[in-house]
Amino acid sequence: MKLSHVADLILMLIFITVLTLTLTNTLTLAVVEGKSMEPLLWTGDIVIVYKSDEIRVGDVVIYKSRENYVIHRVIEIRSNCYLIKGDNNPLPDGCIPKELITGKVLSIGSSIIKIPGIGYLTLLMRFNQK
């Protein structure tokens, strides 16, 4: 079997696994919008978000803020909340209550797992509906 066929097979298995976990609500895909996490995450990137009871300083999380979801980094853990900040923002968002954290962005070591640019399609569709 050629190396390119093996790579294709691995990518297909990863895709099927992510799709299955998404359909069972184990994972969620989120589209990045805005500049607050640049240069790590750019508008249009897709990240994989999963529920986790173990959140540490340095983790990138997603939380509900009014009508939007925000993807930022935990910079401090307090007894009843997380101090969260976008990497590209000068100031933190504030202390976000633990119950507003909906998930943690999937990473391997310190590397965030993302699909660059694909999310632009959903952003364009959302923009056209307004």
Biotite code that builds the C-alpha atoms (Angstrom):
import biotite.structure as struc

atoms = struc.array([
    struc.Atom([0.000, 0.000, 0.000], chain_id="A", res_id=1, res_name="MET", atom_name="CA", element="C"),
    struc.Atom([1.367, 3.421, -0.944], chain_id="A", res_id=2, res_name="LYS", atom_name="CA", element="C"),
    struc.Atom([2.061, 6.015, 1.716], chain_id="A", res_id=3, res_name="LEU", atom_name="CA", element="C"),
    struc.Atom([-0.514, 8.401, 0.201], chain_id="A", res_id=4, res_name="SER", atom_name="CA", element="C"),
    struc.Atom([-3.211, 5.709, 0.518], chain_id="A", res_id=5, res_name="HIS", atom_name="CA", element="C"),
    struc.Atom([-2.305, 5.180, 4.173], chain_id="A", res_id=6, res_name="VAL", atom_name="CA", element="C"),
    struc.Atom([-2.501, 8.939, 4.819], chain_id="A", res_id=7, res_name="ALA", atom_name="CA", element="C"),
    struc.Atom([-5.894, 9.090, 3.077], chain_id="A", res_id=8, res_name="ASP", atom_name="CA", element="C"),
    struc.Atom([-7.141, 6.176, 5.166], chain_id="A", res_id=9, res_name="LEU", atom_name="CA", element="C"),
    struc.Atom([-5.953, 7.808, 8.401], chain_id="A", res_id=10, res_name="ILE", atom_name="CA", element="C"),
    struc.Atom([-7.623, 11.118, 7.486], chain_id="A", res_id=11, res_name="LEU", atom_name="CA", element="C"),
    struc.Atom([-10.863, 9.320, 6.642], chain_id="A", res_id=12, res_name="MET", atom_name="CA", element="C"),
    struc.Atom([-10.806, 7.451, 9.974], chain_id="A", res_id=13, res_name="LEU", atom_name="CA", element="C"),
    struc.Atom([-10.189, 10.712, 11.842], chain_id="A", res_id=14, res_name="ILE", atom_name="CA", element="C"),
    struc.Atom([-13.070, 12.361, 9.957], chain_id="A", res_id=15, res_name="PHE", atom_name="CA", element="C"),
    struc.Atom([-15.443, 9.465, 10.727], chain_id="A", res_id=16, res_name="ILE", atom_name="CA", element="C"),
    struc.Atom([-14.418, 9.496, 14.402], chain_id="A", res_id=17, res_name="THR", atom_name="CA", element="C"),
    struc.Atom([-14.943, 13.257, 14.746], chain_id="A", res_id=18, res_name="VAL", atom_name="CA", element="C"),
    struc.Atom([-18.274, 13.040, 12.915], chain_id="A", res_id=19, res_name="LEU", atom_name="CA", element="C"),
    struc.Atom([-19.464, 10.204, 15.180], chain_id="A", res_id=20, res_name="THR", atom_name="CA", element="C"),
    struc.Atom([-18.410, 12.002, 18.338], chain_id="A", res_id=21, res_name="LEU", atom_name="CA", element="C"),
    struc.Atom([-20.085, 15.197, 17.103], chain_id="A", res_id=22, res_name="THR", atom_name="CA", element="C"),
    struc.Atom([-23.351, 13.400, 16.367], chain_id="A", res_id=23, res_name="LEU", atom_name="CA", element="C"),
    struc.Atom([-23.332, 11.863, 19.856], chain_id="A", res_id=24, res_name="THR", atom_name="CA", element="C"),
    struc.Atom([-22.723, 15.295, 21.458], chain_id="A", res_id=25, res_name="ASN", atom_name="CA", element="C"),
    struc.Atom([-19.344, 14.231, 22.797], chain_id="A", res_id=26, res_name="THR", atom_name="CA", element="C"),
    struc.Atom([-17.586, 16.820, 20.622], chain_id="A", res_id=27, res_name="LEU", atom_name="CA", element="C"),
    struc.Atom([-18.712, 20.091, 19.088], chain_id="A", res_id=28, res_name="THR", atom_name="CA", element="C"),
    struc.Atom([-17.147, 21.982, 16.222], chain_id="A", res_id=29, res_name="LEU", atom_name="CA", element="C"),
    struc.Atom([-16.809, 25.749, 16.668], chain_id="A", res_id=30, res_name="ALA", atom_name="CA", element="C"),
    struc.Atom([-15.898, 28.408, 14.128], chain_id="A", res_id=31, res_name="VAL", atom_name="CA", element="C"),
    struc.Atom([-13.488, 31.121, 15.243], chain_id="A", res_id=32, res_name="VAL", atom_name="CA", element="C"),
    struc.Atom([-14.606, 34.679, 14.580], chain_id="A", res_id=33, res_name="GLU", atom_name="CA", element="C"),
    struc.Atom([-12.547, 37.726, 15.511], chain_id="A", res_id=34, res_name="GLY", atom_name="CA", element="C"),
    struc.Atom([-8.957, 38.638, 16.244], chain_id="A", res_id=35, res_name="LYS", atom_name="CA", element="C"),
    struc.Atom([-8.796, 38.076, 19.999], chain_id="A", res_id=36, res_name="SER", atom_name="CA", element="C"),
    struc.Atom([-6.906, 34.763, 19.773], chain_id="A", res_id=37, res_name="MET", atom_name="CA", element="C"),
    struc.Atom([-4.497, 35.653, 16.954], chain_id="A", res_id=38, res_name="GLU", atom_name="CA", element="C"),
    struc.Atom([-1.957, 34.403, 16.030], chain_id="A", res_id=39, res_name="PRO", atom_name="CA", element="C"),
    struc.Atom([-3.047, 31.039, 17.516], chain_id="A", res_id=40, res_name="LEU", atom_name="CA", element="C"),
    struc.Atom([-6.556, 31.090, 16.025], chain_id="A", res_id=41, res_name="LEU", atom_name="CA", element="C"),
    struc.Atom([-7.761, 33.114, 13.047], chain_id="A", res_id=42, res_name="TRP", atom_name="CA", element="C"),
    struc.Atom([-11.232, 33.956, 11.794], chain_id="A", res_id=43, res_name="THR", atom_name="CA", element="C"),
    struc.Atom([-12.545, 30.982, 9.863], chain_id="A", res_id=44, res_name="GLY", atom_name="CA", element="C"),
    struc.Atom([-10.585, 28.337, 11.754], chain_id="A", res_id=45, res_name="ASP", atom_name="CA", element="C"),
    struc.Atom([-12.617, 25.420, 13.080], chain_id="A", res_id=46, res_name="ILE", atom_name="CA", element="C"),
    struc.Atom([-11.773, 23.990, 16.499], chain_id="A", res_id=47, res_name="VAL", atom_name="CA", element="C"),
    struc.Atom([-13.000, 20.860, 18.237], chain_id="A", res_id=48, res_name="ILE", atom_name="CA", element="C"),
    struc.Atom([-14.598, 21.476, 21.632], chain_id="A", res_id=49, res_name="VAL", atom_name="CA", element="C"),
    struc.Atom([-15.304, 18.821, 24.254], chain_id="A", res_id=50, res_name="TYR", atom_name="CA", element="C"),
    struc.Atom([-16.768, 18.830, 27.749], chain_id="A", res_id=51, res_name="LYS", atom_name="CA", element="C"),
    struc.Atom([-14.183, 18.545, 30.500], chain_id="A", res_id=52, res_name="SER", atom_name="CA", element="C"),
    struc.Atom([-14.288, 18.745, 34.286], chain_id="A", res_id=53, res_name="ASP", atom_name="CA", element="C"),
    struc.Atom([-10.537, 19.303, 34.334], chain_id="A", res_id=54, res_name="GLU", atom_name="CA", element="C"),
    struc.Atom([-9.688, 22.849, 33.251], chain_id="A", res_id=55, res_name="ILE", atom_name="CA", element="C"),
    struc.Atom([-6.241, 24.240, 33.913], chain_id="A", res_id=56, res_name="ARG", atom_name="CA", element="C"),
    struc.Atom([-4.436, 27.549, 33.515], chain_id="A", res_id=57, res_name="VAL", atom_name="CA", element="C"),
    struc.Atom([-3.389, 27.774, 29.864], chain_id="A", res_id=58, res_name="GLY", atom_name="CA", element="C"),
    struc.Atom([-6.348, 25.814, 28.484], chain_id="A", res_id=59, res_name="ASP", atom_name="CA", element="C"),
    struc.Atom([-8.370, 27.390, 25.688], chain_id="A", res_id=60, res_name="VAL", atom_name="CA", element="C"),
    struc.Atom([-12.067, 27.169, 26.532], chain_id="A", res_id=61, res_name="VAL", atom_name="CA", element="C"),
    struc.Atom([-15.377, 28.258, 25.077], chain_id="A", res_id=62, res_name="ILE", atom_name="CA", element="C"),
    struc.Atom([-17.968, 30.032, 27.205], chain_id="A", res_id=63, res_name="TYR", atom_name="CA", element="C"),
    struc.Atom([-21.404, 31.558, 26.747], chain_id="A", res_id=64, res_name="LYS", atom_name="CA", element="C"),
    struc.Atom([-21.431, 35.357, 26.844], chain_id="A", res_id=65, res_name="SER", atom_name="CA", element="C"),
    struc.Atom([-24.891, 36.882, 26.393], chain_id="A", res_id=66, res_name="ARG", atom_name="CA", element="C"),
    struc.Atom([-25.903, 35.699, 22.898], chain_id="A", res_id=67, res_name="GLU", atom_name="CA", element="C"),
    struc.Atom([-22.443, 34.679, 21.669], chain_id="A", res_id=68, res_name="ASN", atom_name="CA", element="C"),
    struc.Atom([-19.848, 32.072, 22.454], chain_id="A", res_id=69, res_name="TYR", atom_name="CA", element="C"),
    struc.Atom([-16.284, 33.190, 23.184], chain_id="A", res_id=70, res_name="VAL", atom_name="CA", element="C"),
    struc.Atom([-13.091, 31.175, 22.708], chain_id="A", res_id=71, res_name="ILE", atom_name="CA", element="C"),
    struc.Atom([-10.350, 32.442, 25.050], chain_id="A", res_id=72, res_name="HIS", atom_name="CA", element="C"),
    struc.Atom([-7.601, 31.181, 27.349], chain_id="A", res_id=73, res_name="ARG", atom_name="CA", element="C"),
    struc.Atom([-7.813, 30.522, 31.101], chain_id="A", res_id=74, res_name="VAL", atom_name="CA", element="C"),
    struc.Atom([-5.168, 32.659, 32.831], chain_id="A", res_id=75, res_name="ILE", atom_name="CA", element="C"),
    struc.Atom([-6.167, 32.080, 36.453], chain_id="A", res_id=76, res_name="GLU", atom_name="CA", element="C"),
    struc.Atom([-8.437, 29.728, 38.387], chain_id="A", res_id=77, res_name="ILE", atom_name="CA", element="C"),
    struc.Atom([-10.394, 31.064, 41.340], chain_id="A", res_id=78, res_name="ARG", atom_name="CA", element="C"),
    struc.Atom([-12.750, 29.256, 43.695], chain_id="A", res_id=79, res_name="SER", atom_name="CA", element="C"),
    struc.Atom([-15.954, 30.000, 41.760], chain_id="A", res_id=80, res_name="ASN", atom_name="CA", element="C"),
    struc.Atom([-14.769, 31.275, 38.379], chain_id="A", res_id=81, res_name="CYS", atom_name="CA", element="C"),
    struc.Atom([-12.059, 31.361, 35.728], chain_id="A", res_id=82, res_name="TYR", atom_name="CA", element="C"),
    struc.Atom([-10.169, 34.513, 34.768], chain_id="A", res_id=83, res_name="LEU", atom_name="CA", element="C"),
    struc.Atom([-10.160, 34.362, 30.971], chain_id="A", res_id=84, res_name="ILE", atom_name="CA", element="C"),
    struc.Atom([-8.408, 36.444, 28.313], chain_id="A", res_id=85, res_name="LYS", atom_name="CA", element="C"),
    struc.Atom([-7.955, 36.427, 24.558], chain_id="A", res_id=86, res_name="GLY", atom_name="CA", element="C"),
    struc.Atom([-4.277, 35.999, 23.631], chain_id="A", res_id=87, res_name="ASP", atom_name="CA", element="C"),
    struc.Atom([-4.436, 39.173, 21.512], chain_id="A", res_id=88, res_name="ASN", atom_name="CA", element="C"),
    struc.Atom([-6.448, 41.219, 24.025], chain_id="A", res_id=89, res_name="ASN", atom_name="CA", element="C"),
    struc.Atom([-4.794, 43.674, 26.422], chain_id="A", res_id=90, res_name="PRO", atom_name="CA", element="C"),
    struc.Atom([-7.214, 42.950, 29.295], chain_id="A", res_id=91, res_name="LEU", atom_name="CA", element="C"),
    struc.Atom([-8.995, 39.848, 30.594], chain_id="A", res_id=92, res_name="PRO", atom_name="CA", element="C"),
    struc.Atom([-12.700, 39.252, 29.988], chain_id="A", res_id=93, res_name="ASP", atom_name="CA", element="C"),
    struc.Atom([-13.260, 39.064, 33.707], chain_id="A", res_id=94, res_name="GLY", atom_name="CA", element="C"),
    struc.Atom([-14.009, 36.189, 36.014], chain_id="A", res_id=95, res_name="CYS", atom_name="CA", element="C"),
    struc.Atom([-16.316, 33.820, 34.159], chain_id="A", res_id=96, res_name="ILE", atom_name="CA", element="C"),
    struc.Atom([-18.479, 31.564, 36.366], chain_id="A", res_id=97, res_name="PRO", atom_name="CA", element="C"),
    struc.Atom([-17.629, 27.875, 35.959], chain_id="A", res_id=98, res_name="LYS", atom_name="CA", element="C"),
    struc.Atom([-21.174, 27.028, 34.843], chain_id="A", res_id=99, res_name="GLU", atom_name="CA", element="C"),
    struc.Atom([-20.805, 29.276, 31.752], chain_id="A", res_id=100, res_name="LEU", atom_name="CA", element="C"),
    struc.Atom([-17.858, 27.230, 30.453], chain_id="A", res_id=101, res_name="ILE", atom_name="CA", element="C"),
    struc.Atom([-19.320, 24.944, 27.795], chain_id="A", res_id=102, res_name="THR", atom_name="CA", element="C"),
    struc.Atom([-16.144, 23.129, 26.835], chain_id="A", res_id=103, res_name="GLY", atom_name="CA", element="C"),
    struc.Atom([-12.430, 22.973, 26.252], chain_id="A", res_id=104, res_name="LYS", atom_name="CA", element="C"),
    struc.Atom([-10.720, 23.258, 22.852], chain_id="A", res_id=105, res_name="VAL", atom_name="CA", element="C"),
    struc.Atom([-9.011, 20.008, 21.884], chain_id="A", res_id=106, res_name="LEU", atom_name="CA", element="C"),
    struc.Atom([-5.229, 20.124, 21.963], chain_id="A", res_id=107, res_name="SER", atom_name="CA", element="C"),
    struc.Atom([-2.329, 17.720, 21.895], chain_id="A", res_id=108, res_name="ILE", atom_name="CA", element="C"),
    struc.Atom([0.255, 18.993, 24.326], chain_id="A", res_id=109, res_name="GLY", atom_name="CA", element="C"),
    struc.Atom([0.341, 22.739, 23.754], chain_id="A", res_id=110, res_name="SER", atom_name="CA", element="C"),
    struc.Atom([-0.854, 22.487, 20.122], chain_id="A", res_id=111, res_name="SER", atom_name="CA", element="C"),
    struc.Atom([-4.489, 23.349, 19.433], chain_id="A", res_id=112, res_name="ILE", atom_name="CA", element="C"),
    struc.Atom([-6.181, 21.031, 16.940], chain_id="A", res_id=113, res_name="ILE", atom_name="CA", element="C"),
    struc.Atom([-7.764, 23.209, 14.256], chain_id="A", res_id=114, res_name="LYS", atom_name="CA", element="C"),
    struc.Atom([-8.856, 23.160, 10.646], chain_id="A", res_id=115, res_name="ILE", atom_name="CA", element="C"),
    struc.Atom([-7.675, 26.454, 9.142], chain_id="A", res_id=116, res_name="PRO", atom_name="CA", element="C"),
    struc.Atom([-10.070, 28.605, 7.131], chain_id="A", res_id=117, res_name="GLY", atom_name="CA", element="C"),
    struc.Atom([-12.869, 26.091, 6.478], chain_id="A", res_id=118, res_name="ILE", atom_name="CA", element="C"),
    struc.Atom([-15.219, 27.940, 8.815], chain_id="A", res_id=119, res_name="GLY", atom_name="CA", element="C"),
    struc.Atom([-15.387, 30.909, 6.443], chain_id="A", res_id=120, res_name="TYR", atom_name="CA", element="C"),
    struc.Atom([-18.184, 29.072, 4.626], chain_id="A", res_id=121, res_name="LEU", atom_name="CA", element="C"),
    struc.Atom([-20.448, 29.164, 7.685], chain_id="A", res_id=122, res_name="THR", atom_name="CA", element="C"),
    struc.Atom([-19.487, 32.758, 8.465], chain_id="A", res_id=123, res_name="LEU", atom_name="CA", element="C"),
    struc.Atom([-20.419, 33.799, 4.915], chain_id="A", res_id=124, res_name="LEU", atom_name="CA", element="C"),
    struc.Atom([-23.754, 31.998, 5.141], chain_id="A", res_id=125, res_name="MET", atom_name="CA", element="C"),
    struc.Atom([-24.492, 33.656, 8.493], chain_id="A", res_id=126, res_name="ARG", atom_name="CA", element="C"),
    struc.Atom([-23.538, 37.077, 7.105], chain_id="A", res_id=127, res_name="PHE", atom_name="CA", element="C"),
    struc.Atom([-25.812, 36.590, 4.065], chain_id="A", res_id=128, res_name="ASN", atom_name="CA", element="C"),
    struc.Atom([-28.779, 35.728, 6.312], chain_id="A", res_id=129, res_name="GLN", atom_name="CA", element="C"),
    struc.Atom([-28.581, 39.056, 8.169], chain_id="A", res_id=130, res_name="LYS", atom_name="CA", element="C"),
])
